Amino acid sequence: MKIGSKIREFRLKKNMTLRDLSKKSGCSLGFLSQVERDLVSPTISSLRRIADALDINIISLFEEKESPIDSIVVKKANRGRFENKRSKVRYELLRPQFSDTTIEALYMYLEPGALSGPNPHSHNGEELVIVLKGQLEIEVGGKKYLLEEGDSAVYNSNIPHRWRNPSDKQTEVIWVNHPPTF
C-alpha cells in the first residue's frame, strides 16, 4: 500500500475530513488531496506533521509486515525499509518494527543533495548521528557543522535543526532518536 492510501485509511478511521486534517496538520487541502492520491511525495517534515495530526507514529505509514516473532534482534535482511524520493533518503529501521522501545535507530542512505527540509524544525527529544560514509552537514540552533566519516553529533531536538548531504556522493549514517520520531 502506498503512503497516500495509508494516510487516507488512518484519516477515515479517525472520522476526519481532509479539511480537518489540513487544519490540524497545517498542510494545505490541495496538497493533502494530492498526497492521498499518491500524486506527490511529501517531505519527511510534512509526513511528521500529518502523522502528528492523525496521532500516529510516522513509521505506521511505511509498515507492511506483520509483527515479527523476535522483538529483540533485527537481521539485516529483515529491516523495515522505506524511501522518500522527494528528500532523496532511504531508511532502514534498526529496531523491531512493532517494538515498544523508547529509542529509535535508523540506518540512512542520503543521496547527493538529500535534505531534511527547507527549514529547520524542532520536536521533543534528543538525537545522535554517526557518519559511516561520506559527509553530513547539520545545522543546530543556526550554527552549521560539517561531519565526515567517523564523526558524530548529539543534540537536543527542541533546538531548531536540519541536515543535508552537501557532497556529490552518497552518505550513510546511523541516526538515533529518543523518543522515536518515526
PEDA-V678470 format. One record per residue. RES is the residue in three letters. PSI is psi in radians with two decimals (NA if undefined). Layout:
RES_PSI + RES_PSI
//
This chain:
MET_2.43 + LYS_2.79 + ILE_-0.80 + GLY_-0.73 + SER_-0.66 + LYS_-0.71 + ILE_-0.80 + ARG_-0.76 + GLU_-0.82 + PHE_-0.72 + ARG_-0.79 + LEU_-0.63 + LYS_-0.51 + LYS_0.17 + ASN_0.73 + MET_2.50 + THR_2.92 + LEU_-0.64 + ARG_-0.72 + ASP_-0.82 + LEU_-0.66 + SER_-0.85 + LYS_-0.76 + LYS_-0.58 + SER_-0.35 + GLY_0.10 + CYS_2.55 + SER_2.68 + LEU_-0.78 + GLY_-0.74 + PHE_-0.82 + LEU_-0.66 + SER_-0.77 + GLN_-0.68 + VAL_-0.85 + GLU_-0.49 + ARG_0.15 + ASP_0.64 + LEU_-0.43 + VAL_2.70 + SER_1.98 + PRO_2.70 + THR_2.89 + ILE_-0.67 + SER_-0.65 + SER_-0.74 + LEU_-0.67 + ARG_-0.76 + ARG_-0.71 + ILE_-0.81 + ALA_-0.74 + ASP_-0.73 + ALA_-0.56 + LEU_-0.07 + ASP_0.82 + ILE_2.83 + ASN_2.36 + ILE_-0.53 + ILE_-0.43 + SER_-0.47 + LEU_-0.25 + PHE_-0.24 + GLU_2.33 + GLU_-0.42 + LYS_2.81 + GLU_2.89 + SER_2.28 + PRO_2.71 + ILE_-0.78 + ASP_2.18 + SER_0.30 + ILE_-0.89 + VAL_2.40 + VAL_1.96 + LYS_2.54 + LYS_-0.75 + ALA_-0.31 + ASN_0.18 + ARG_2.47 + GLY_2.24 + ARG_2.47 + PHE_2.83 + GLU_2.50 + ASN_1.76 + LYS_-0.57 + ARG_-0.75 + SER_0.00 + LYS_0.76 + VAL_2.39 + ARG_2.40 + TYR_2.52 + GLU_2.21 + LEU_2.16 + LEU_0.01 + ARG_2.73 + PRO_2.42 + GLN_-0.63 + PHE_0.50 + SER_2.63 + ASP_0.24 + THR_2.70 + THR_0.13 + ILE_2.79 + GLU_2.30 + ALA_2.28 + LEU_2.45 + TYR_2.11 + MET_2.39 + TYR_2.00 + LEU_1.99 + GLU_2.81 + PRO_2.32 + GLY_-0.05 + ALA_2.49 + LEU_2.74 + SER_-0.34 + GLY_2.91 + PRO_-0.41 + ASN_2.62 + PRO_2.61 + HIS_2.88 + SER_2.74 + HIS_2.94 + ASN_2.57 + GLY_-2.88 + GLU_2.71 + GLU_2.57 + LEU_2.26 + VAL_2.42 + ILE_2.19 + VAL_2.07 + LEU_-0.56 + LYS_2.37 + GLY_-2.65 + GLN_2.64 + LEU_2.25 + GLU_2.18 + ILE_2.60 + GLU_2.12 + VAL_2.10 + GLY_0.56 + GLY_-0.12 + LYS_2.32 + LYS_2.50 + TYR_2.37 + LEU_2.05 + LEU_2.44 + GLU_3.07 + GLU_2.20 + GLY_-0.26 + ASP_2.71 + SER_2.86 + ALA_2.58 + VAL_2.41 + TYR_2.84 + ASN_2.18 + SER_-0.20 + ASN_-0.35 + ILE_2.28 + PRO_2.30 + HIS_2.83 + ARG_2.96 + TRP_2.86 + ARG_2.75 + ASN_1.87 + PRO_-0.11 + SER_3.07 + ASP_0.29 + LYS_2.77 + GLN_2.46 + THR_2.46 + GLU_2.30 + VAL_2.77 + ILE_2.23 + TRP_2.20 + VAL_2.26 + ASN_2.48 + HIS_2.09 + PRO_3.00 + PRO_2.43 + THR_-0.23 + PHE_NA
//
